[in-house]
Amino acid sequence: MNHQLMKEFLMSRKNQSAFTGIALKNLFLLLNLVDERPFIKITYLRQRFSELCPLFEEHLKFCEAVRLINKTKKGVASQNFFSEPSLKKRIALHLQYLKGFYKKEVCLFLRDSVVTDYGLEIKVDGQLVSYFAPLRNLLIELNLLFYGAGKRLFLNASYKNLFYTIQRPKKASSPNAILDALKKNLYFGLKVEQRVVQQEIHRLGEQFKNKVLHVSVFDSEAGYDIKSLKQTDCGNYEDSYLEVKAVNTSDWSFFWTRNEKQCSRILGDAYCIVLVPCTKGSIDINSKKEIWNPSKVFLSSNDWASEISAERFFLRK
């Protein structure tokens, strides 16, 4: 999660951790109350729980999130009876089912972890230590984290795969499903590019129709998708090169290849990344963003952040 997404997440939560007030002893208490009968009414459960500790809704919601209870029309039912040790293990294993704010916060908490000789160390921005304290304390109670020398925080090696599963951005996909998705993305990408081509022709006028070329149709490695024209300050026209990206407006993120970067460096002010918002197959061409000379813009802008999603390695000879 980049810094902009982190800022937006904290603002959406009003700097209130999703894990605030959640404690293992209270979860154990809630589940024991639920286990008193096959189904228990929420109003009765709230009354009984609130007599002993606060934050009923928070604990109930978390128990639902980790699939420890079921809510039906009859009331609330527990999956099993738990001793405290078995509850710890069950919650730990069920963290992989977390969604929404819970999952985002765990991913945010783990994002700067580093591998050391002593294991996976959890690094937290000093300004966010207090924000993450409820989550950190719960993970320590569950024996998922522990403090090492110098109060350094480490991940319990037995649960490495669990946290990898939580951090994975997508569910497992078969090769055929991946191929189908690639085909759909390719066809949709071409459709978005065609809309930009049409808009360019409309902008320039029909007399320039033959000057707008859909390059990616016959050369997918050109470093840009469309060759067009733009008007200079003097009123003349010069070539422009457009790289089209279909994006989601949640963060406007996109992939930029090394070839496209190199093309941008060479073409400078004539090169433009065109970001076209797309939601559920709908193309909002009128809300597109244009980034001219992106190689220069990205170096100096605080609005854009980048992250490495893959690295290419090769054997030196």
N, C-alpha and C positions, 0 to 999 in steps of 0.2 A: 504494500500500500504506500503510495507516494505521499509527500508532505501535504499536498493540496487535499487529497482524499482524507488524510488523517485530520486535517483542520475541519473539513466538512463533517466528518464523523463526530468529532468532539462537540461541534456546534449543534448537531442534530440531537445529541444526547444531553445538551445543556451542561456539559462537563460532569455528568452524573453517570458513574459506572453502572452497567447493567447488572453487576454482581454485588452492588452495595447492600450491606446488611445480611447477605446470604451466608449462613454458617452451617457446618456439618451437623452440629448438635440440634439445630432447629429443623433441619431436613429430617433428621432421625425422629424427632418428636412428631413432626407432621405425618410421617409415614406410619408411625405407631398409632396415631389417632385414626388414620384412614383404615388401618388393619383391624380396628375394633369390630367391624361388621362388613358384610359383603359390599354394601354401598352406603355412603354417608352423604347426607345433604350438605351442600357447600355452606349454607347459612349456619348450620350446627357446627360444622368443622371450623368455620371462621371464628365463631364464638369461643369454642374450646381452645383453639390455638392462641387467640388474642389474649386469653386469660393468663397465658404463660410467657408469651413473647410477642413483639410487634412484627410488622412487615409480612402479614399473612399472604397478600397477593403476590409479593415478590417470590416467596418460597414456593407457593403453589405453581406459579408460572414456570419457575425453574424445574420443578419436578415433572411438569408436563414436557418441557423441552428435552429433558434427558430420558424421557419415556419410563418414568418410575410409577406414574399413575395414569389412569384413564378417566376422562370426564364423559358422562352419559346423561341422559334425561333423568335417570334414577338417582344420579349423584356421582360421587368420586369413588373409584376403586383402585386398590393397589395391585401391582403385578405379583409381588411376593412379599413374604415377611422377611425383614432384614435385621441381622445383627449389625452392630456398628462396623466391624471389619468387612463384612460382606457388602454393606452399603457403600463403603469407600471404593471397593473394587468395582461395583456395578456402576456408580456414577462416573468413575474414571473411564471405564470402557464405553459408556454411553455418551461421553462428550463428543464423539464423532458425529452424533446426530444433531448437534447444535446448529441452529440457523439464525438468520437475522442479526440483531445487535450482539447477541451472545457470541456467535461465530466471528463476526467482524472484530470484536474486541480481543478475542483470543489471538486471532491472526495479527492484529496490530501490536499486541503485547510481545509476540514472538518474532516480529519482523526483523529485528536487529540482532538476533542470536548469532553467536560466533563459535566455531569449533576450536577447542583448546585441548591441551594434553590431559585435562581433567574431565573432559566431556563437553557437552553443549552448554555454553554459558549464555544466560539471558541478560542482554544489555537493555536498559530502559533509559530513555531520555530523562535527565535529572528533573526537568519541569513536569514530567508525567508520572513520577514515582508515586505521588499521593493519589492520582487518578486511578492507577492500576493496583493500588494497595488491596482493595477488596478481592479482586481476581487472584492476585498473588497469594494472599492469605488462604483462600479456598484451595488453590492448587497445592499449597504446602500441606494443608490439612489432609488432602487426598493422597499425599506422598508422591505427587507428580513432580514437585520441585523440592530442592533442598539447598540449604546454605552451605557453602564451602569456606575455605580460608579467606579471611578478609571480607566476610559477609558477601561473597560473590555468589550469585544465584545460578544454580545448575538444574538441568533437566534430568529426571530419573531415566537412565538409559533403557530401562525396561519398557518405557512408554514412547520411545522415539517414533515407532511406526504409527502410534495413535495420533501424535501431533502432526506427522507428515500427512496423514489422512485428513485431518481438520484443515490443514493449509491448502490442500489441493483445490484449485479453483473450479474443477468440474468433476462430474462423476465418471467412472470408468466407461470407456467406449470400445466397441469391437472394431477391427480394421475396416469392415464393411460400412459400419456407421460413420467412421471417419471419412472414408471415400465419398459417401453420400453427402456428408456435410461440406466437404471440399467442393464437390460439384455444384451444390446449391449456392455456396458462397461465391464461386466463380461466375455462375450465371447472374446472380444478383449484382455482383460487382460490375459486370459488363453493362447491366441495365442502368446502374447508377451513373456510369461513365457516359452512356448514351444520353441520359437526361442533361448532363453537363454540356455535351456536344450540342444538343438542341438549344440550350440556353445561350451558348456562345454564338450560335448562328443568329438567334433572335436578337441578341445584343448588338452584333456587328451589322446585321442586315443581310438579306439574301444575296447581295452582290459579292459578299465575301464567303459564301457557302463553301466554295472549293478550297478556301484557305484554312478551314477547320478540319483537321485530320484526326480520326480515331486511331492513333498509332498502336495502342496495345492489342488491337485486333490482329495485326500482322507482325508485331514485334513486341513480345512481352518483356524483353530485357532492355528496352530503350532507356529506362530510368525515369520515364514519364508516360502518361497515358494519352494525352491529347496535345496536339500542336495547334496553336491558335494565333491570334493577333491581339496586341494591346496598343492603345493610342498613347503617344508620347506627349510631353508638355507642349511640343511644337505643333501638335496636330497630326503628325505623321504616324504611320503604323509600323510596328516591329514585331518580330516573332515572339511568341510566349509559349511556355511549356508547362502543362498542367498535370500534376500527379493527384489523382482523385482517390479519396479515402472515405468509405462509408463508416460512420461512427455512431456511437450511442451518446446521447447528450448528458448522461450521468457524469462522464469525465472526459468525453471527446478523445479518448485514447485511440491510438493507431500504431501500426508497425511501419517502420521506415528502414528499408534495406540499405546495405552498404553501397550498392550500386546507385540507388536513388540519392543518397547523401552526396556521393561523388559528383553526380550529375548536377545537383544543386550548387555545389561549390564552383563548378566550372561555368554554369550558366548565370549564376548570380541573380540580379534583379529580374531576369527574364523567366525565372523558374518560380512556380507557385504550387503549394499544396492546397488542394480544395477539399475541405472537410464537409461532407454532406450528412446531416442527421437522418438516421433511419431507425424506425421503431416498428417491430413486428411486420416487416415487409413493406412498410409505408416510407416513401422517400419525400423528405421535406426540403426540396431543392431551394426554396426561397429563404431558408434559414442557414444556408451554407456559410462557412467561414473561409476566407482566403488568407493564406500566409505566404507573402511574397519574400523571396530570398530567405527561406527558412534556416539555412546553415548559419546565416548571420543573426537572425532573430532569436534562435534557440540559445545561442551563446550568451546573449545579453538580457534575455527576458526572465523575469521572476514568475511569470504566469505558467510556464511550462516546465514540467519535470520529466526526466527519463529514467527508465530502469532496464536492466539487462535481463532478458527472459531466457537467453541461451547464449552459449559461447562456442565458437568453433576452435577445435584443437587440431594440430597437425604435427607429424613427426619431423623433427629437424634432421637433415641429412648432411 
